[in-house]
Amino acid sequence: MEMITIPVITLICYAVGFCIKSFGDSASKLIPGICTIIGGIIGVIAFFVSPNLIAASDIFTALAIGLASGMAATGLDEIKEQ
């Protein structure tokens, strides 16, 4: 169950970034930061809701997992673009 959380956070951040991209080029510059922040927030929320849901022993590890997942969503979109 712990390993499914990372791809889910990545997909949520990817979906948010995809929605932001539809607003235009000026909003597209903010996508990496927004996805990273949203990923961190989701990671911390997942840690507090159910510590077994995310593979983290403390809040800082949960935050790091969420931040990395948010950045992965941005990288996933860049791979698709190229």
N, CA, C and O atoms as a printed pandas DataFrame, in Angstrom:
     atom_number atom_name residue_name chain_id  residue_number  x_coord  y_coord  z_coord
0              1         N          MET        A               1    0.812   -1.193    0.000
1              2        CA          MET        A               1    0.000    0.000    0.000
2              3         C          MET        A               1    0.855    1.257    0.000
3              4         O          MET        A               1    0.451    2.291   -0.531
4              5         N          GLU        A               2    2.046    1.166    0.601
5              6        CA          GLU        A               2    2.917    2.332    0.686
6              7         C          GLU        A               2    3.416    2.774   -0.682
7              8         O          GLU        A               2    3.569    3.970   -0.930
8              9         N          MET        A               3    3.668    1.832   -1.560
9             10        CA          MET        A               3    4.271    2.159   -2.844
10            11         C          MET        A               3    3.275    2.757   -3.832
11            12         O          MET        A               3    3.695    3.381   -4.806
12            13         N          ILE        A               4    2.010    2.593   -3.623
13            14        CA          ILE        A               4    1.012    3.145   -4.540
14            15         C          ILE        A               4    0.844    4.651   -4.315
15            16         O          ILE        A               4    0.352    5.347   -5.203
16            17         N          THR        A               5    1.233    5.156   -3.172
17            18        CA          THR        A               5    1.037    6.564   -2.841
18            19         C          THR        A               5    1.856    7.484   -3.738
19            20         O          THR        A               5    1.362    8.530   -4.157
20            21         N          ILE        A               6    3.082    7.119   -4.036
21            22        CA          ILE        A               6    3.957    7.981   -4.838
22            23         C          ILE        A               6    3.396    8.207   -6.246
23            24         O          ILE        A               6    3.317    9.355   -6.682
24            25         N          PRO        A               7    3.007    7.155   -6.970
25            26        CA          PRO        A               7    2.415    7.417   -8.285
26            27         C          PRO        A               7    1.088    8.178   -8.215
27            28         O          PRO        A               7    0.773    8.946   -9.124
28            29         N          VAL        A               8    0.313    7.977   -7.158
29            30        CA          VAL        A               8   -0.952    8.694   -7.026
30            31         C          VAL        A               8   -0.695   10.193   -6.830
31            32         O          VAL        A               8   -1.366   11.021   -7.445
32            33         N          ILE        A               9    0.265   10.540   -5.984
33            34        CA          ILE        A               9    0.616   11.947   -5.793
34            35         C          ILE        A               9    1.114   12.542   -7.109
35            36         O          ILE        A               9    0.764   13.670   -7.456
36            37         N          THR        A              10    1.927   11.784   -7.836
37            38        CA          THR        A              10    2.448   12.257   -9.117
38            39         C          THR        A              10    1.315   12.500  -10.110
39            40         O          THR        A              10    1.312   13.511  -10.812
40            41         N          LEU        A              11    0.362   11.586  -10.173
41            42        CA          LEU        A              11   -0.757   11.753  -11.103
42            43         C          LEU        A              11   -1.652   12.937  -10.728
43            44         O          LEU        A              11   -2.138   13.646  -11.609
44            45         N          ILE        A              12   -1.872   13.154   -9.444
45            46        CA          ILE        A              12   -2.672   14.298   -9.014
46            47         C          ILE        A              12   -1.975   15.604   -9.405
47            48         O          ILE        A              12   -2.609   16.527   -9.917
48            49         N          CYS        A              13   -0.676   15.668   -9.160
49            50        CA          CYS        A              13    0.074   16.876   -9.515
50            51         C          CYS        A              13    0.115   17.070  -11.029
51            52         O          CYS        A              13    0.049   18.200  -11.513
52            53         N          TYR        A              14    0.222   15.978  -11.772
53            54        CA          TYR        A              14    0.209   16.067  -13.233
54            55         C          TYR        A              14   -1.126   16.627  -13.723
55            56         O          TYR        A              14   -1.164   17.467  -14.621
56            57         N          ALA        A              15   -2.207   16.159  -13.131
57            58        CA          ALA        A              15   -3.541   16.641  -13.517
58            59         C          ALA        A              15   -3.703   18.124  -13.201
59            60         O          ALA        A              15   -4.276   18.869  -13.997
60            61         N          VAL        A              16   -3.205   18.553  -12.053
61            62        CA          VAL        A              16   -3.273   19.975  -11.696
62            63         C          VAL        A              16   -2.440   20.800  -12.682
63            64         O          VAL        A              16   -2.882   21.855  -13.138
64            65         N          GLY        A              17   -1.247   20.324  -13.006
65            66        CA          GLY        A              17   -0.404   21.027  -13.971
66            67         C          GLY        A              17   -1.039   21.096  -15.348
67            68         O          GLY        A              17   -0.923   22.106  -16.041
68            69         N          PHE        A              18   -1.707   20.029  -15.742
69            70        CA          PHE        A              18   -2.391   19.999  -17.034
70            71         C          PHE        A              18   -3.517   21.031  -17.065
71            72         O          PHE        A              18   -3.715   21.708  -18.074
72            73         N          CYS        A              19   -4.247   21.150  -15.968
73            74        CA          CYS        A              19   -5.318   22.149  -15.890
74            75         C          CYS        A              19   -4.758   23.569  -15.923
75            76         O          CYS        A              19   -5.331   24.448  -16.568
76            77         N          ILE        A              20   -3.656   23.792  -15.240
77            78        CA          ILE        A              20   -3.040   25.123  -15.226
78            79         C          ILE        A              20   -2.530   25.489  -16.617
79            80         O          ILE        A              20   -2.590   26.651  -17.020
80            81         N          LYS        A              21   -2.029   24.496  -17.345
81            82        CA          LYS        A              21   -1.497   24.739  -18.677
82            83         C          LYS        A              21   -2.568   25.293  -19.614
83            84         O          LYS        A              21   -2.248   26.027  -20.550
84            85         N          SER        A              22   -3.814   24.955  -19.379
85            86        CA          SER        A              22   -4.894   25.424  -20.248
86            87         C          SER        A              22   -5.179   26.918  -20.079
87            88         O          SER        A              22   -5.876   27.507  -20.905
88            89         N          PHE        A              23   -4.646   27.540  -19.014
89            90        CA          PHE        A              23   -4.873   28.968  -18.801
90            91         C          PHE        A              23   -3.983   29.851  -19.662
91            92         O          PHE        A              23   -4.248   31.047  -19.787
92            93         N          GLY        A              24   -2.937   29.294  -20.255
93            94        CA          GLY        A              24   -2.091   30.085  -21.142
94            95         C          GLY        A              24   -0.620   30.002  -20.780
95            96         O          GLY        A              24   -0.229   29.332  -19.824
96            97         N          ASP        A              25    0.188   30.704  -21.571
97            98        CA          ASP        A              25    1.638   30.637  -21.403
98            99         C          ASP        A              25    2.131   31.316  -20.134
99           100         O          ASP        A              25    3.129   30.886  -19.555
100          101         N          SER        A              26    1.456   32.359  -19.694
101          102        CA          SER        A              26    1.912   33.055  -18.494
102          103         C          SER        A              26    1.767   32.169  -17.260
103          104         O          SER        A              26    2.603   32.224  -16.358
104          105         N          ALA        A              27    0.722   31.360  -17.212
105          106        CA          ALA        A              27    0.520   30.453  -16.081
106          107         C          ALA        A              27    1.429   29.236  -16.176
107          108         O          ALA        A              27    1.743   28.617  -15.159
108          109         N          SER        A              28    1.856   28.886  -17.389
109          110        CA          SER        A              28    2.691   27.694  -17.573
110          111         C          SER        A              28    4.043   27.817  -16.891
111          112         O          SER        A              28    4.652   26.807  -16.537
112          113         N          LYS        A              29    4.515   29.027  -16.706
113          114        CA          LYS        A              29    5.812   29.223  -16.041
114          115         C          LYS        A              29    5.764   28.845  -14.570
115          116         O          LYS        A              29    6.797   28.562  -13.962
116          117         N          LEU        A              30    4.580   28.840  -14.005
117          118        CA          LEU        A              30    4.417   28.550  -12.579
118          119         C          LEU        A              30    4.174   27.072  -12.289
119          120         O          LEU        A              30    4.168   26.665  -11.127
120          121         N          ILE        A              31    3.977   26.272  -13.318
121          122        CA          ILE        A              31    3.597   24.871  -13.126
122          123         C          ILE        A              31    4.596   24.076  -12.281
123          124         O          ILE        A              31    4.164   23.367  -11.372
124          125         N          PRO        A              32    5.916   24.156  -12.532
125          126        CA          PRO        A              32    6.830   23.352  -11.695
126          127         C          PRO        A              32    6.730   23.676  -10.206
127          128         O          PRO        A              32    6.720   22.770   -9.372
128          129         N          GLY        A              33    6.657   24.945   -9.877
129          130        CA          GLY        A              33    6.549   25.325   -8.467
130          131         C          GLY        A              33    5.233   24.905   -7.841
131          132         O          GLY        A              33    5.195   24.429   -6.707
132          133         N          ILE        A              34    4.153   25.084   -8.590
133          134        CA          ILE        A              34    2.841   24.716   -8.079
134          135         C          ILE        A              34    2.743   23.207   -7.867
135          136         O          ILE        A              34    2.241   22.755   -6.838
136          137         N          CYS        A              35    3.219   22.433   -8.836
137          138        CA          CYS        A              35    3.179   20.969   -8.695
138          139         C          CYS        A              35    4.028   20.490   -7.519
139          140         O          CYS        A              35    3.641   19.568   -6.800
140          141         N          THR        A              36    5.185   21.121   -7.330
141          142        CA          THR        A              36    6.045   20.742   -6.209
142          143         C          THR        A              36    5.370   21.047   -4.874
143          144         O          THR        A              36    5.386   20.217   -3.966
144          145         N          ILE        A              37    4.786   22.216   -4.755
145          146        CA          ILE        A              37    4.122   22.597   -3.502
146          147         C          ILE        A              37    2.912   21.707   -3.238
147          148         O          ILE        A              37    2.709   21.259   -2.110
148          149         N          ILE        A              38    2.112   21.448   -4.262
149          150        CA          ILE        A              38    0.935   20.588   -4.087
150          151         C          ILE        A              38    1.360   19.172   -3.694
151          152         O          ILE        A              38    0.731   18.550   -2.837
152          153         N          GLY        A              39    2.413   18.670   -4.311
153          154        CA          GLY        A              39    2.923   17.347   -3.944
154          155         C          GLY        A              39    3.353   17.288   -2.488
155          156         O          GLY        A              39    3.063   16.316   -1.791
156          157         N          GLY        A              40    4.046   18.327   -2.024
157          158        CA          GLY        A              40    4.455   18.374   -0.617
158          159         C          GLY        A              40    3.271   18.406    0.328
159          160         O          GLY        A              40    3.266   17.730    1.356
160          161         N          ILE        A              41    2.271   19.193   -0.027
161          162        CA          ILE        A              41    1.063   19.280    0.806
162          163         C          ILE        A              41    0.349   17.931    0.858
163          164         O          ILE        A              41   -0.075   17.490    1.927
164          165         N          ILE        A              42    0.216   17.280   -0.291
165          166        CA          ILE        A              42   -0.452   15.971   -0.318
166          167         C          ILE        A              42    0.345   14.942    0.479
167          168         O          ILE        A              42   -0.241   14.101    1.162
168          169         N          GLY        A              43    1.672   15.000    0.400
169          170        CA          GLY        A              43    2.501   14.075    1.168
170          171         C          GLY        A              43    2.303   14.230    2.669
171          172         O          GLY        A              43    2.199   13.240    3.394
172          173         N          VAL        A              44    2.253   15.468    3.131
173          174        CA          VAL        A              44    2.042   15.717    4.566
174          175         C          VAL        A              44    0.633   15.302    4.982
175          176         O          VAL        A              44    0.446   14.707    6.044
176          177         N          ILE        A              45   -0.363   15.618    4.140
177          178        CA          ILE        A              45   -1.741   15.219    4.461
178          179         C          ILE        A              45   -1.847   13.696    4.539
179          180         O          ILE        A              45   -2.487   13.162    5.445
180          181         N          ALA        A              46   -1.221   13.000    3.591
181          182        CA          ALA        A              46   -1.264   11.535    3.609
182          183         C          ALA        A              46   -0.603   10.984    4.870
183          184         O          ALA        A              46   -1.050    9.977    5.418
184          185         N          PHE        A              47    0.456   11.641    5.330
185          186        CA          PHE        A              47    1.134   11.192    6.547
186          187         C          PHE        A              47    0.234   11.342    7.763
187          188         O          PHE        A              47    0.200   10.459    8.621
188          189         N          PHE        A              48   -0.491   12.445    7.847
189          190        CA          PHE        A              48   -1.349   12.661    9.006
190          191         C          PHE        A              48   -2.639   11.844    8.940
191          192         O          PHE        A              48   -3.138   11.398    9.973
192          193         N          VAL        A              49   -3.180   11.644    7.748
193          194        CA          VAL        A              49   -4.417   10.875    7.616
194          195         C          VAL        A              49   -4.170    9.412    7.967
195          196         O          VAL        A              49   -4.908    8.817    8.753
196          197         N          SER        A              50   -3.135    8.848    7.381
197          198        CA          SER        A              50   -2.807    7.453    7.648
198          199         C          SER        A              50   -1.311    7.252    7.458
199          200         O          SER        A              50   -0.845    7.178    6.321
200          201         N          PRO        A              51   -0.549    7.161    8.542
201          202        CA          PRO        A              51    0.905    6.992    8.407
202          203         C          PRO        A              51    1.301    5.730    7.627
203          204         O          PRO        A              51    2.408    5.657    7.095
204          205         N          ASN        A              52    0.416    4.753    7.558
205          206        CA          ASN        A              52    0.720    3.550    6.787
206          207         C          ASN        A              52    0.558    3.775    5.288
207          208         O          ASN        A              52    0.993    2.950    4.485
208          209         N          LEU        A              53   -0.060    4.880    4.910
209          210        CA          LEU        A              53   -0.324    5.170    3.511
210          211         C          LEU        A              53    0.922    5.608    2.762
211          212         O          LEU        A              53    1.032    5.375    1.559
212          213         N          ILE        A              54    1.856    6.234    3.449
213          214        CA          ILE        A              54    3.077    6.740    2.822
214          215         C          ILE        A              54    4.277    6.160    3.563
215          216         O          ILE        A              54    4.257    6.020    4.785
216          217         N          ALA        A              55    5.311    5.829    2.817
217          218        CA          ALA        A              55    6.487    5.176    3.399
218          219         C          ALA        A              55    7.380    6.220    4.071
219          220         O          ALA        A              55    8.472    6.510    3.583
220          221         N          ALA        A              56    6.921    6.779    5.177
221          222        CA          ALA        A              56    7.675    7.806    5.884
222          223         C          ALA        A              56    7.543    7.600    7.383
223          224         O          ALA        A              56    6.479    7.250    7.894
224          225         N          SER        A              57    8.653    7.827    8.071
225          226        CA          SER        A              57    8.632    7.668    9.523
226          227         C          SER        A              57    8.407    8.996   10.242
227          228         O          SER        A              57    8.070    9.009   11.426
228          229         N          ASP        A              58    8.591   10.113    9.536
229          230        CA          ASP        A              58    8.336   11.418   10.134
230          231         C          ASP        A              58    7.795   12.381    9.081
231          232         O          ASP        A              58    7.727   12.054    7.897
232          233         N          ILE        A              59    7.414   13.562    9.530
233          234        CA          ILE        A              59    6.767   14.525    8.642
234          235         C          ILE        A              59    7.725   15.048    7.565
235          236         O          ILE        A              59    7.296   15.358    6.454
236          237         N          PHE        A              60    9.012   15.146    7.886
237          238        CA          PHE        A              60    9.966   15.669    6.914
238          239         C          PHE        A              60   10.186   14.693    5.762
239          240         O          PHE        A              60   10.361   15.107    4.616
240          241         N          THR        A              61   10.176   13.415    6.064
241          242        CA          THR        A              61   10.292   12.407    5.011
242          243         C          THR        A              61    9.039   12.411    4.146
243          244         O          THR        A              61    9.127   12.291    2.924
244          245         N          ALA        A              62    7.880   12.549    4.769
245          246        CA          ALA        A              62    6.629   12.627    4.009
246          247         C          ALA        A              62    6.626   13.856    3.109
247          248         O          ALA        A              62    6.169   13.791    1.968
248          249         N          LEU        A              63    7.134   14.974    3.616
249          250        CA          LEU        A              63    7.227   16.189    2.816
250          251         C          LEU        A              63    8.177   15.986    1.637
251          252         O          LEU        A              63    7.874   16.397    0.517
252          253         N          ALA        A              64    9.317   15.358    1.884
253          254        CA          ALA        A              64   10.285   15.117    0.808
254          255         C          ALA        A              64    9.715   14.190   -0.264
255          256         O          ALA        A              64    9.934   14.410   -1.455
256          257         N          ILE        A              65    8.990   13.161    0.152
257          258        CA          ILE        A              65    8.361   12.250   -0.812
258          259         C          ILE        A              65    7.335   13.005   -1.650
259          260         O          ILE        A              65    7.270   12.821   -2.865
260          261         N          GLY        A              66    6.542   13.844   -1.016
261          262        CA          GLY        A              66    5.550   14.627   -1.737
262          263         C          GLY        A              66    6.176   15.623   -2.693
263          264         O          GLY        A              66    5.718   15.769   -3.827
264          265         N          LEU        A              67    7.225   16.312   -2.244
265          266        CA          LEU        A              67    7.907   17.268   -3.110
266          267         C          LEU        A              67    8.517   16.578   -4.325
267          268         O          LEU        A              67    8.408   17.071   -5.448
268          269         N          ALA        A              68    9.160   15.436   -4.096
269          270        CA          ALA        A              68    9.764   14.694   -5.210
270          271         C          ALA        A              68    8.701   14.186   -6.177
271          272         O          ALA        A              68    8.921   14.162   -7.388
272          273         N          SER        A              69    7.565   13.786   -5.652
273          274        CA          SER        A              69    6.480   13.325   -6.525
274          275         C          SER        A              69    5.934   14.467   -7.369
275          276         O          SER        A              69    5.615   14.278   -8.543
276          277         N          GLY        A              70    5.823   15.655   -6.775
277          278        CA          GLY        A              70    5.373   16.823   -7.523
278          279         C          GLY        A              70    6.348   17.206   -8.620
279          280         O          GLY        A              70    5.942   17.567   -9.725
280          281         N          MET        A              71    7.641   17.127   -8.310
281          282        CA          MET        A              71    8.643   17.412   -9.338
282          283         C          MET        A              71    8.638   16.352  -10.434
283          284         O          MET        A              71    8.889   16.657  -11.599
284          285         N          ALA        A              72    8.355   15.121  -10.064
285          286        CA          ALA        A              72    8.282   14.041  -11.053
286          287         C          ALA        A              72    7.147   14.274  -12.042
287          288         O          ALA        A              72    7.258   13.918  -13.215
288          289         N          ALA        A              73    6.062   14.868  -11.574
289          290        CA          ALA        A              73    4.946   15.178  -12.467
290          291         C          ALA        A              73    5.375   16.183  -13.528
291          292         O          ALA        A              73    4.993   16.059  -14.692
292          293         N          THR        A              74    6.159   17.170  -13.137
293          294        CA          THR        A              74    6.673   18.156  -14.088
294          295         C          THR        A              74    7.612   17.488  -15.086
295          296         O          THR        A              74    7.544   17.756  -16.285
296          297         N          GLY        A              75    8.485   16.622  -14.590
297          298        CA          GLY        A              75    9.397   15.910  -15.481
298          299         C          GLY        A              75    8.667   14.984  -16.440
299          300         O          GLY        A              75    9.076   14.823  -17.590
300          301         N          LEU        A              76    7.596   14.382  -15.970
301          302        CA          LEU        A              76    6.795   13.511  -16.818
302          303         C          LEU        A              76    6.193   14.288  -17.978
303          304         O          LEU        A              76    6.130   13.787  -19.100
304          305         N          ASP        A              77    5.756   15.497  -17.712
305          306        CA          ASP        A              77    5.191   16.322  -18.769
306          307         C          ASP        A              77    6.276   16.760  -19.759
307          308         O          ASP        A              77    6.026   16.831  -20.962
308          309         N          GLU        A              78    7.461   17.049  -19.261
309          310        CA          GLU        A              78    8.544   17.449  -20.149
310          311         C          GLU        A              78    8.985   16.312  -21.069
311          312         O          GLU        A              78    9.351   16.554  -22.218
312          313         N          ILE        A              79    8.953   15.087  -20.579
313          314        CA          ILE        A              79    9.284   13.932  -21.425
314          315         C          ILE        A              79    8.270   13.813  -22.544
315          316         O          ILE        A              79    8.627   13.527  -23.686
316          317         N          LYS        A              80    7.006   14.032  -22.218
317          318        CA          LYS        A              80    5.944   13.947  -23.217
318          319         C          LYS        A              80    6.107   15.044  -24.274
319          320         O          LYS        A              80    5.852   14.813  -25.456
320          321         N          GLU        A              81    6.530   16.229  -23.848
321          322        CA          GLU        A              81    6.681   17.353  -24.770
322          323         C          GLU        A              81    7.808   17.115  -25.768
323          324         O          GLU        A              81    7.731   17.595  -26.899
324          325         N          GLN        A              82    8.838   16.397  -25.386
325          326        CA          GLN        A              82    9.974   16.192  -26.263
326          327         C          GLN        A              82    9.787   14.932  -27.030
327          328         O          GLN        A              82   10.642   14.568  -27.838
